[in-house]
């Protein structure tokens, strides 16, 4: 069961979440925050909201051997 739970999608495209933007991302206008389990969330349009909580919509989830990352758009951003 542990393996099955580890492989379950954390989130799916289209889902919404609220995330505190903690620092700027690598690209312009990106902000980065973290879920409680330390999963990194890259939020396009979140760069102007560092220190604030934004509502965002999930675009994709990337799984690597060492981590999971969620990419999303801040709601109201194109």
DOLUM-336493 format. One record per residue (C-alpha): residue number from 0; residue in three letters; x, y, z. Coordinates in steps of 0.1 Angstrom, whole numbers, padded with zeros to 4 digits. Example, Ala and Ser with C-alpha at 12.3 -4.5 7.8 and 13.67 -1.06 7.14 Angstrom:
<nodes>
+-----+-----+-------+-------+-------+
!   n ! res !    c1 !    c2 !    c3 !
+-----+-----+-------+-------+-------+
!   0 ! Ala !  0123 ! -0045 !  0078 !
!   1 ! Ser !  0137 ! -0011 !  0071 !
+-----+-----+-------+-------+-------+
</nodes>
This chain:
<nodes>
+-----+-----+-------+-------+-------+
!   n ! res !    c1 !    c2 !    c3 !
+-----+-----+-------+-------+-------+
!   0 ! Unk !  0000 !  0000 !  0000 !
!   1 ! Unk !  0029 !  0024 !  0007 !
!   2 ! Unk !  0042 !  0021 ! -0028 !
!   3 ! Unk !  0007 !  0026 ! -0043 !
!   4 ! Unk !  0002 !  0057 ! -0021 !
!   5 ! Unk !  0036 !  0071 ! -0031 !
!   6 ! Unk !  0027 !  0068 ! -0068 !
!   7 ! Unk ! -0007 !  0084 ! -0065 !
!   8 ! Unk ! -0009 !  0118 ! -0082 !
!   9 ! Unk ! -0004 !  0145 ! -0057 !
!  10 ! Unk ! -0027 !  0168 ! -0077 !
!  11 ! Unk ! -0041 !  0169 ! -0112 !
!  12 ! Unk ! -0042 !  0195 ! -0138 !
!  13 ! Unk ! -0072 !  0219 ! -0133 !
!  14 ! Unk ! -0073 !  0215 ! -0095 !
!  15 ! Unk ! -0071 !  0246 ! -0074 !
!  16 ! Unk ! -0049 !  0253 ! -0044 !
!  17 ! Unk ! -0039 !  0282 ! -0021 !
!  18 ! Unk ! -0002 !  0286 ! -0017 !
!  19 ! Unk !  0020 !  0311 !  0002 !
!  20 ! Unk !  0046 !  0325 ! -0022 !
!  21 ! Unk !  0080 !  0324 ! -0003 !
!  22 ! Unk !  0105 !  0335 ! -0029 !
!  23 ! Unk !  0110 !  0345 ! -0066 !
!  24 ! Unk !  0113 !  0317 ! -0092 !
!  25 ! Unk !  0140 !  0313 ! -0119 !
!  26 ! Unk !  0119 !  0330 ! -0146 !
!  27 ! Unk !  0103 !  0365 ! -0145 !
!  28 ! Unk !  0070 !  0367 ! -0127 !
!  29 ! Unk !  0074 !  0332 ! -0111 !
!  30 ! Unk !  0069 !  0327 ! -0074 !
!  31 ! Unk !  0078 !  0296 ! -0054 !
!  32 ! Unk !  0060 !  0281 ! -0024 !
!  33 ! Unk !  0059 !  0248 ! -0007 !
!  34 ! Unk !  0031 !  0224 !  0004 !
!  35 ! Unk !  0032 !  0210 !  0040 !
!  36 ! Unk !  0050 !  0179 !  0027 !
!  37 ! Unk !  0077 !  0202 !  0012 !
!  38 ! Unk !  0066 !  0197 ! -0024 !
!  39 ! Unk !  0078 !  0227 ! -0044 !
!  40 ! Unk !  0050 !  0247 ! -0061 !
!  41 ! Unk !  0061 !  0270 ! -0090 !
!  42 ! Unk !  0034 !  0296 ! -0096 !
!  43 ! Unk !  0034 !  0316 ! -0128 !
!  44 ! Unk !  0022 !  0351 ! -0120 !
!  45 ! Unk !  0031 !  0346 ! -0083 !
!  46 ! Unk !  0063 !  0367 ! -0084 !
!  47 ! Unk !  0045 !  0399 ! -0074 !
!  48 ! Unk !  0030 !  0382 ! -0043 !
!  49 ! Unk !  0060 !  0371 ! -0022 !
!  50 ! Unk !  0049 !  0367 !  0014 !
!  51 ! Unk !  0012 !  0365 !  0004 !
!  52 ! Unk ! -0012 !  0336 ! -0001 !
!  53 ! Unk ! -0025 !  0332 ! -0037 !
!  54 ! Unk ! -0051 !  0310 ! -0053 !
!  55 ! Unk ! -0037 !  0290 ! -0082 !
!  56 ! Unk ! -0048 !  0264 ! -0107 !
!  57 ! Unk ! -0025 !  0234 ! -0113 !
!  58 ! Unk ! -0011 !  0231 ! -0148 !
!  59 ! Unk !  0011 !  0200 ! -0144 !
!  60 ! Unk !  0029 !  0178 ! -0118 !
!  61 ! Unk !  0065 !  0167 ! -0125 !
!  62 ! Unk !  0078 !  0136 ! -0107 !
!  63 ! Unk !  0116 !  0130 ! -0105 !
!  64 ! Unk !  0135 !  0104 ! -0086 !
!  65 ! Unk !  0141 !  0128 ! -0057 !
!  66 ! Unk !  0111 !  0151 ! -0057 !
!  67 ! Unk !  0077 !  0162 ! -0070 !
!  68 ! Unk !  0071 !  0197 ! -0083 !
!  69 ! Unk !  0038 !  0213 ! -0091 !
!  70 ! Unk !  0035 !  0240 ! -0118 !
!  71 ! Unk !  0005 !  0263 ! -0116 !
!  72 ! Unk ! -0009 !  0297 ! -0127 !
!  73 ! Unk ! -0020 !  0323 ! -0102 !
!  74 ! Unk ! -0058 !  0327 ! -0108 !
!  75 ! Unk ! -0065 !  0358 ! -0128 !
!  76 ! Unk ! -0032 !  0354 ! -0147 !
!  77 ! Unk ! -0031 !  0344 ! -0184 !
+-----+-----+-------+-------+-------+
</nodes>
